[in-house]
Amino acid sequence: MRRGMVLLEAGSRLGHHGARQGRWRCPAQPEEVWEGLEKALERVEKRRVPLDILMHIATAQALLAGMKCQYTFYKEAAKRYLIAVEKYQSSDEDERHATKTGTDPKVSSAVRGLCIGMRFPQPEHVMDLIHASVECGRMTHTYPTGFLGCLCMALFSSYAVQGKPVSQWGRLMLGALPIAEQYCQRKIDFFTDYSENWFYFETKWQLYLQQRKIDREGCDDPFFPENYDSSERNKLYRHWCTASPGKQKGVELTLMVYDALLGAAGDWTELCQWAMCHGGDSEQTGCMAGCLYGLLYGSLGVPSTFLLNLGLKDLMERLAEALYSAANQERPQLGDDPVSSTDDPVSSGEFSAGLWQAVKRLSCKRANDEINTLLNYTALLEQGVASWQDSGRQRRKMRRGRCKGTDPPSQPHPSRFQLLRQKGAL
């Protein structure tokens, strides 16, 4: 777990430098990749901590803060997310970024799911994993393709800890989706309005598994075309990105990470080329691929240069040790924070004061979808556990009244014919 957390930051750095090489361009030879990256990584640079890593750290800290129930964890996570977003957006570098682009940076829910899988790694923990990852994703993303990325990465990191073959992860993840869907039907108002978006996520994944010929039990040898070089790979990744606009975005990140893990087959050099040197959100895919590689293989094949100048290395290692202890029931006393420190980029200073300062500053930025969703989710939690648990009860009663006392039928899972029919459009 320590290597997984450390390589998460290293993967983000590699993805950052890979993105600077040019959009949808990557050197075809590993030697060319190393020559540029090693020189860049040897330099100490002042670079703000990416928002996805801040949210990942906040999630881990909430998991370790001493929880009496799921509700207290969600409340703690939402508060830490608010502080993380506010600190990121109030940094001097971010102000210059906003001045140039006029837009607020986006955040993916997928990265923060990695530590949830480390906290709940065993099969008997799957319900806790599903509930925690779905809710942590929903704190910033209301639509399934947004928050299911958190669930997907949580499951993948738990599979890595369990030592399951990478080629089985996709099938196992799809097998867990019906459980998550049942949970969402109970928790989300008018969930049927999101059924098409949920179907899109599930269909994209089933089509990908069919494309790699690992969609059936016993088919564990992924298929890649002979000419699947960096150029062809980037064409596919570009297609995934352009085919997932608006509220369909999010699924392409999980596909890229999984494709890279399958193709690299335990080779760090190949993983860097596949997951960290492309024109998409390479920082995010680099985070996820690096973490999962570390969970699977440790630091095997990782040059020491790639582990230099990591500002969060000590914090990441402490978080990993605490998550391992918590996962093995060696939990610290309730209320203790085993990783609090003055160098913590998120929770420095007075927590309560930082929280209300964050709420005050972010309230004027509700035009950002993620910020607005996070503020609304936090407000619902502050109303109390009863309000949070039963938030949709009244609306569901009204809907049942209109439907003569019956809930609408759940969306059926796509058949093979439906998948083939959708293939052209997806």
N, C-alpha and C positions, 0 to 999 in steps of 0.2 A: 504493500500500500504506500510506503514511503516513496518508492520510485515512481509509482503512478502519479502521486501528487506533485512531485518535483518535475516530472516530464510533462505534466500539464502546463506548467509555466514555460518550460523549455519549448514545447510545441507551439505555444502562443508566440514566442519570440521568433521562432523559425517561420511561422506563418506570416508574421508581420514583415520580415525581411523578404520572404518569398513573394508577397504581394507587391513589394516595391520594385521587383524585377520587371513588372509589366503585366497588364491584364491579359489573361489567357495565353501567356507565354511562359515556357519553362525549359531550361537546358535539357537536352535529351540524354547527356552523359552524366553519371554520378560525379565524375571528377569536376565537371563544370559547376555542379551544385555546391560541392564542398568548398571549392576555391573561393566562391563569393561569400558563402554563409560563414565559413570559419573565420575569415577576416573580419566580417561584421560582428560576430559574436565575441571576438577577442576584445573589442572595444567596450569600455564602460560608457553607456549612454543614459541620458536622463529621459526616461520614457514612463509616462503615467501607467498605472496598473489598469489593464483593460476592464471595462465594466463587467464583462462576463466572468472574469476571475474574481472580482469583488463580490459578485452575487454568489459565486461558488463558495467563497470563504464564508460569507454570511450564512449560507445554508448549513455548512458544516458546523459553524459556531452555534446555530440554533439547535441543531441535532444534539449538541454536547452541553447545552446550557442547563440541563436538568429538567426533564419533562415529566409531568404527572399524567398527561393525556395528550392525544393528538391536537386538541384545541389549543393547548398552551404552546405546543410547538409551532402551529400555524401563526399564532399571534406573535411569537418571538421572531419567526422568520420574516413576517411582513414588516415588522419594525426595523429589523436589520437591513432589509431590502431598501426601505425608504432612506435610511442613513447612507447606504452604499451609493444609491443613485444620486442623492443630493451632493455628496462629497465629490463624486465623479464630475458632475455637471458644473460644480462651482470652482473647479480647478482652473488655474490661469490658462493652461494649455487648451482646455475645453472651450473657454471663452473665445480664444483665438480661432478655434475650429468652427464654432458656431457663427462667428463673424464672417468667416470665409464661405461657409456652405449655407448658412441660414436655416439649418435643420438640426434637430437633436439626434444624437447617436441612438441607434437601435440596439436592442439586446435580445439574445436568443434564450429560450428557456432550457435548451438541451444541456448546456455545459453544467448547470447547477445540479442536474440529475445524477452526475457521476458520484458525488459523495453520498447521495442517498442510497445508491446501490452498495457502497462500501459499509454503510451503517446497517443495512438489512440485506446481507449477502446470501443467506441460506434459503432454500426452498420454503421452509416453514415461516419465513418472514415475508413472503410475497404479498400478502394482503397489506401489511404495514408499508411495504415499498410502494405498492400501487397507490394507496391513499395519499401518502406523503408526496410522491412525485407528481401526481395529478394536481393536487392542491398547490404545490409550489409553482407549477407551470401556470395554473389558472390565476395566480396572483398578478401576473403581467400580461397574460394572453387569454382571451375569452374563447377563442375558436380552437377546435381540436388539432389542426395541423400545427398550431403554435404550442399548445401545452403537451401534446403527445410526444414531442421531442424530448421533454424532460423524463417522461415515463420510459421511452426507448433507451436513453442513455443510462438510466438507473438500472434497468434490466440488464443491459449489456455489461455494466461494471460488476453486477452481481454474478453474471455468468462467467466473467473473467476470474473473479475470486474463486468460484467453484471449480474452475479448470475445464469448463465445457468447451468443445471444439468451436472455433469461430464460425465455421460453416453451418452450425446448428442454431446460431443466435437468432437469425431472422425468423425461422420457423417458430422457435420458442417464444419470441416476442409477439408474433401474430397470435399464437395460442393464448397469450395472456390478455389480449385486447378485449375479448368478450367479458372478462371479469371487470376490467376498467370501464367498459361501456355500461354494465349494470350499475356500477357505482355512480357514474355520471348521470344516468337516468334518474337516480334518486336525488342527486345533489343540485343539478343544473335546471333552472327554470326553462321550460319550453325546449328541452333538449332535442326534440325532433327537428327543430329549426336548424340544428347543426349536423343533421344526419348526412347530408351531402358532403360536407367538409370532412366528416369522419370517414365516410366511404372513400373519399379521395386519398386520404392518408393510407388506408388499408389497401386500396387498389394499387397505388404506386409501389408499395412494398411487395405485394404479391406478384406484380408484373416483373419487378426486379429479380425476385427469387427464381421466377420462371426463366428469365433471360440468362441467369447464371446456372440454371439447371440444378438448383438445390432446394426446390420447392416441395419435395416429397421426402418422406421418411426413408432413410438409407442412402439418399443422394447427398453425399458430403464432399464431393470433389467439384469445386466451382469451375465453371467453364468461362474462359476468356478467349476472344478471337486472337488469331495469330498476329494480326497487325494492330493490336491494342497498345500502341505507343503513346507518348505524352500528347501528341497532336490529336489522335482519335479519342483519348481519354478526356481531353479538355472540351472536345466537341460534345461529348455526352454530358459532361458536367454543365456546360453552357446551356444545353437543352433542358436539363433538369431545372436550372435556375430560371430560364425564361418561361418554362411551362408551369411555373409555380408563382404566379403574380399575386399581389395583395394578400388576402387572408388565406391563400393556399401556400404561402411561404412557410418554410420550416422543415418540411419533409425532405427537401433536397440536401440539407446539411447532414442528416442522419444517413442518407443513402451514400453520400460521398465518403463519410467516415467508414462505413461498413465495407464499401467497395475497396477502399485503401487497405483495410486490415486483411481482407481476403486476398488481394493481389500481392501485398507485401510478403505474406506468409512468414512472418517473423523476422524479416530483414529490415533493419532500421533505415538503411539507405533508400530502399524502395518506398518505405512508408513516407519518408520525407518528400520524395518526389511526387507521390500520389496525393497525399493529404495536405501538404504545406506549400506546394509550389503550383498553384493554379490561380485563376483570376476571380474565383468566387470569394466567399468569406473565409479566407485561408487562416486567419487568426483563430476563428471559432473551430474550424475543422482540425486545425493543428492542436488546439487544446484537447479536444476529445480523443483524437487518434493517439496523441502522446500519452495521455493518461491510461487509456486502455492497453497500449503497448507495455507500459510500465507494470500494470497489473498482471499481464500475461508473461512477460519475459524479463522483468526487472530492467537493468541497464545493459543487457546483452547487446553488444554491437554499437552502443552509443559512445561516440568519441567524447573524451573528457572536455574538449573545447565547448561542447554543447551545454555543459553544466556549469560553465563559468558565468560570473556576474549575474546570478539569479537573485534578485533582491528579496524574494519571498521564500527562499529555500528553507530556512529555519522554521518559519511559521508553517509551511506546508508539511514538513516532517513531523512537527508536533501535532498538527491536525490529524495526520495519517495515524500516528500512534494512538491518539485518543479515540479515533473512529474504530480502530482495530480492537481496542479494549472494550468499547461500548458494544461492538458487534459480538464479542465473546462474553458478554455479561459481566465484564470487569469494570462496571460503570463507576464514575466518581460520584460522590455524594450529591444529592439533588441540590441545585442552586449553585454548585461550584462551576467555575469556568476554567477548565484545564489548559486553555490556550490563550487566555487574556494576557496581553503584554503591551508595553508602551509603544512598540513598533508596529502594532496591528494597524493596517491601513484603513480599516473600517470602523472599529470600535474605540478609537482613541478618544480621550476626554470623557466627560460625563455623559452616560448613555441617554438618560432621560432628556437632558438639555439638548443633546444632539438630535434626538428623535423629533422633538417639537420644532426645532429649528428647521429640520428637513421638511416636515409637513408644511410649515409656513412658506418656505421657499418653493416647494414643488406645487403648491396649490395654484400658483399662477401659471403653471405649465401644463394644464390639463389638456391642451390641444394634442399633446403627445399621447398616443393610444396606450402605451405601456404604463406611463405615469398615471394616467386617469384610471386605468384598471386597478393599479396597485393602491391608489388612494381609496377607491370605492371598496375594495376588498378589505382594507384595513379598517375603514369606518364600520363595515358590517361586523367585523370581529370585535370592535370596541363596544358594540351594542350588547354583547354578551353571548354566551355559548348557546342559549336557547334560540336567539335570533339567528345565529349562524347555522345551527343545525336544521332549523325549520324555516329558513328564509323563503323556500318555494312552496310551503304548505298551502297558503291561501290561494295562490295562483293555480296550483294543481287542483284544488277543490273546485275553483271556477271552471277550469278546463274539463273536469269530470262531469260537471253539471251540464256543460254544453254537449258533451259526448254521451249523455244518458248513462252516466255512472261507470264508464269504462275508460281506461287509459288507452291512448293510441298504441297500436302494436309497435314493437321494437323493429328497427331497421334490419332486415335480413342481411346476412353476410353475403358478399358477392360470390356468384357462381363462376365456374371457369368460363362459361359462355359470356357472362357479363364482362369478365376481365378482358377477354379477347375483343369484345365489341368496343370496350373503352380504350383499347390499346392505341388506336389511331389518334384519339384525341389527347392522350396523355403522353 
